[in-house]
Amino acid sequence: MALANQGRCHSVEVWQEDELIGGLYGVEVGSVFCGESMVSLKTNASKTALWFFAYTL
């Protein structure tokens, strides 16, 4: 909970209409993001989440 309270936990969800199809989550450590897990229920959905996360940094 401490990491979340410090704003160091991040997640990205990928939705197709009203269906969750992928995403990722991880922890920020200093200037480094450590991805803990990625999930794809549709092809390349987790890659889309990673691209979006990197783009918005």
Summary of the structure (lengths in Angstrom):
residues: 57
radius of gyration: 11.9
end to end distance: 22.6
largest distance: 34.8
contacts: 138
relative contact order: 0.23
helix: 28%
strand: 49%
